[in-house]
């Protein structure tokens, strides 16, 4: 059986070493998105969408998904099926230290306003 990497242990040690009171922050929920692809559509195209419509994206079929946490891309992943549900297998990811630093920076994405 393969051992599962648990980055929260390493991050917990990093956080607790700097500020013991911040360990409780590790339980805060973060918005996580997996992006299959994107496209631009004008209003008339959006209004014509209906059941069965197909939206053409800018990605290719075997390209990895983008994994975004709190408006920052942290990883790339492959689509997988797990017990009849869609999931994602991480294929490339930033270090726990880099992810922790990027989550602590204030970031405003004007496209999400």
Secondary structure by P-SEA (a helix, b strand, c coil): cbbbbbaaaaaaaaaaaaccccccccccccbbbbbcbbbbbcaaaaaaccccbbbbccccccbbbbbbccccccbbbbbbbcccbbbbbbcccccaaaaaaaaabbbbccccc
